[in-house]
Amino acid sequence: MTAKDIAQFERRLLAEKSQLERELSGVGSRSSESPGGWEPTSGTLQVDSADDNEVADKFEEIEENSGIVSNLDKQLGEVNAALDRITKGTYGICETCGKPIEKERLEANPSARTSIKHSH
């Protein structure tokens, strides 16, 4: 893989990272106490004037957002790991066998850690 290829994948990964962070900020907020750095939220709630249904709706929204945050945070972790591999010079190398990952695989999934053969 050429330096030009790696630079292209890095641009794609940075764009994906930005998109994931935007999506995460729509359903969660950054938290130093959360394992992935994000925790689910819902819109604001005026506790003094909220009725039981409104409170229940907010709890339901937080529960739904929890799954979304978990999935997006996992994807963001994979993207950050790929960017870290670029920095370390190990990007595009299969973590299982140490051979180059197929360019087609990286084009389909720039954060891939393994070759097609070892992807299962």
C-alpha positions in Angstrom: 0.0 0.0 0.0 1.4 3.4 -1.0 1.6 6.5 1.2 -1.0 8.1 -1.0 -3.4 5.2 -0.3 -2.8 5.5 3.5 -3.4 9.3 3.3 -6.7 8.6 1.5 -7.8 6.1 4.1 -6.8 8.5 6.9 -9.0 11.3 5.3 -11.9 8.8 5.2 -11.3 7.7 8.8 -11.2 11.3 10.0 -14.4 12.1 8.2 -16.1 9.0 9.7 -14.8 10.0 13.1 -16.3 13.5 12.8 -19.6 12.0 11.6 -19.8 9.5 14.5 -19.0 12.3 17.0 -21.9 14.4 15.5 -24.2 11.4 15.8 -23.1 10.7 19.3 -23.6 14.3 20.4 -27.3 14.0 19.2 -28.1 11.1 21.6 -25.4 11.4 24.3 -22.9 13.5 26.0 -19.3 13.1 26.8 -18.6 11.6 30.2 -15.3 10.8 31.9 -17.2 8.3 34.1 -18.5 6.2 31.1 -16.2 3.4 29.8 -16.4 4.6 26.2 -16.5 8.3 27.1 -20.1 8.8 26.1 -23.4 8.3 28.0 -27.0 8.4 26.7 -29.1 11.5 27.3 -32.5 12.8 26.4 -33.9 16.3 25.9 -34.2 18.6 28.9 -36.9 18.0 31.4 -38.4 20.5 33.8 -38.8 18.3 36.8 -41.0 20.7 38.7 -43.6 20.9 36.0 -43.2 17.4 34.4 -46.0 14.9 34.6 -45.5 11.2 35.1 -45.9 10.5 31.4 -43.3 13.0 30.4 -40.9 11.6 32.9 -41.6 8.0 31.7 -41.0 9.2 28.1 -37.6 10.7 29.0 -36.5 7.5 30.7 -37.6 5.5 27.7 -35.7 7.8 25.4 -32.5 7.4 27.5 -32.9 3.7 27.4 -33.3 3.7 23.6 -30.3 6.1 23.2 -28.2 3.8 25.4 -28.1 1.1 22.6 -27.4 3.8 20.0 -24.6 5.3 22.0 -23.1 1.9 22.6 -23.0 1.0 18.9 -21.7 4.4 17.8 -19.1 4.4 20.6 -17.9 1.0 19.5 -17.6 2.2 15.9 -15.8 5.3 17.0 -13.3 3.2 19.0 -12.6 1.1 15.9 -12.0 4.3 13.9 -9.7 5.7 16.6 -7.8 2.4 16.7 -7.3 2.6 12.9 -6.0 6.1 13.1 -3.6 5.0 15.9 -2.4 2.2 13.6 -1.7 4.8 10.9 0.4 6.8 13.4 2.3 3.7 14.4 2.9 2.6 10.9 0.9 -0.7 11.3 -2.2 0.3 9.3 -3.3 -2.2 6.7 -1.5 -5.1 8.4 -3.7 -8.1 9.5 -3.6 -8.5 13.3 -3.9 -12.2 12.9 -1.3 -13.2 10.3 0.8 -10.0 9.9 0.2 -9.9 6.1 -1.2 -6.9 4.3 -5.0 -6.5 4.4 -6.6 -6.5 0.9 -7.1 -3.0 -0.4 -10.7 -3.9 -1.3 -11.4 -4.8 2.3 -10.0 -1.5 3.5 -12.0 0.4 0.9 -15.2 -1.3 2.2 -14.1 -0.9 5.9 -11.2 1.5 6.5 -11.0 0.5 10.1 -10.6 -3.3 9.4 -8.1 -5.0 11.6 -7.8 -8.3 9.7 -7.7 -9.6 6.2 -10.8 -11.1 4.6 -9.5 -14.6 5.4 -9.4 -13.8 9.1 -12.5 -11.6 9.4 -14.8 -14.2 10.9 
